[in-house]
Amino acid sequence: MISWSIEATQKTNLFDLIVVSTDDPEIAEVATTFGAEVPFLRPAGLSDDYTSTIPVVAHTVNWYLEREISIDEVCCIYATAPFIEARDIVTGFDVLLESGADFAFSVTSYAFPVQRALKLGNDGRVEMLDPSQFETRSQDLCEAYHDAGQFYWGTSTAWLSGKPIFGPHAAPVILPRYRVQDIDTIEDWKRAELMLTSLSSINSMI
């Protein structure tokens, strides 16, 4: 699946370097087969299940800076984004430059107002997260967005600073919900397969 992200990146014609950060030799081999560079294997301290994105990108930026290779903008692209498209990556780059923000990343809207979200209580019964919204009409609530898990543009300075990506110093790149599916679970994978079938059918008719 990582090949989809590499190929989408190549199609943008934006990048001087396409680098895959991994601690896995097999993934490194696949990445180089599809044209990416793997100049190092990620250190163990950045390879556990709790390491966040920012220190991984900062490590990569620092690796090049230590070799006197300057970097202006960096785009972190996940390998678990099967519907990523080159045009969206290019849009993200344009948004980063034009907005003057430190970061620009992909988001999509929730299908239902999050203000009316439910949870299950300890007794297994249903509760509202915010009972004060019970009588508010769905159409009267502001639209909410979530991280689409596809790409994160940022200046090298922003990545190295360690500041969080989500905040007022970031600009959104809004994607339609039907082109967003992160892959974390088997259910996610099955849903992505169904989405791919539908999108392929639509594209064949255009």
Steps between C-alpha positions, in 0.01 A plus 500: 500500500791738557553505122176700459634780717839495326345509153260782592797699626696439181210622285504844665844590358548710815765313693877500485509204738248223568616329817347211693574486871474143629673258735399201287742372231214339304307828483823676405548257211144550376538879524822507296344268243235765436751783475521644850822550694574328832832655605475366857299262715304681767654464849329275753411797718270628225354165398260396775121519497497823700729716286312788340547643153680821592821350647525256207485784247735714710750212507493481120542876459790502745665207318521710183593823676793321666621420148460865398196434281257786554127439512225760476170312498426144604192291432437197719288249310360192669528155349148420620316743271379296202304784338768768512524695174779711354266795443420517873868496594559789257204689645646451846830649389322801351296548818815488713672769295199724443367488855831566670412226748756270659304190397235403244337160521208299366169500685149383427164566660319269737194342347289589806524788751752404769311714750230232510742211552403210726696278733426182690486529876647248744158334516492459123233766453524795263610847610561823311849642520337843522139472625451877452485438124206258518244747370729678252419421139781333307489770231556771761831356621831607351675252273794316655806356328757233575848415382478309170828320568647558155764774498650770719692787342720712720802723490817330620515755782151402615583129501821558693327723756284211616185713504176302457354478152140554611453863595458857377839488327368233258285539188254234380482324165141376490441167326163338421407219738469247219875526433614460858574171675788446736609138549540398864279192532367211293165679488674806355658279234167344403335840477787625283451205264133588462585867443761406240247288312253788496755762398636274224148451368435875499831575325430241231177678412657845469 
